[in-house]
């Protein structure tokens, strides 16, 4: 049973709500919902106009997000390799996994271009 303030009153005998004739006294429980806060609208209050705008947006290419993430991994692996070389020296064995990583992830054109930039002193990376 609900009243105007949104409170629901129910009775419970403490045995899991099963009721029954076990002779125990019933206790009354009042459940109240929190008042609505206009700062936090619920999902069903979104305007139909917003839904129409979202439907009208063009869909991104299926592999676009994966390619962007792959480009970031490539760039990070390339920089990690050069960071390792700077810190440990070019012949150090700990740098080989980084080299294998960026060579397997990055396209050859990118590696060549980045190496040209490094040779010219125009590399924009940290290392």
C-alpha positions, 0 to 999 in steps of 0.5 A: 500500500503506497501513500502520497509521499511515496512511502510503502507500508508492508507487514512482515513476520520476520520469517522471510515474508512467507506468512503462515500461521506460526503464531508470531507477531507481525511487525510493520515496515515502512519503505521510503524512496529518496526525493527526486533531485533535478540535478540527476535525471533518470534515463527515462527523462531524456527528451525524445529529441535527444534520441532522434539526434543520436539515431541521426549520427553517422556510425563510425567505421567498425575498425576505427577504434581498433586502429586508433588503439593500435596506433597508440600501442605502436607509438608507445612501443617505439618510444619504450624501445628508444627509452630503453636504449637511452637508459641501458645502451644500444646493445642491452638485451633488455631492449630486444623485446621492445624492439620486437614489439614495435616491429610487429605492431607498427607499419614499416612506413611509420618506422621509416618516417620516425627514424628519418625524423630522429636522424634529422633531430625533429623527433617529437617524442620524449626519447 
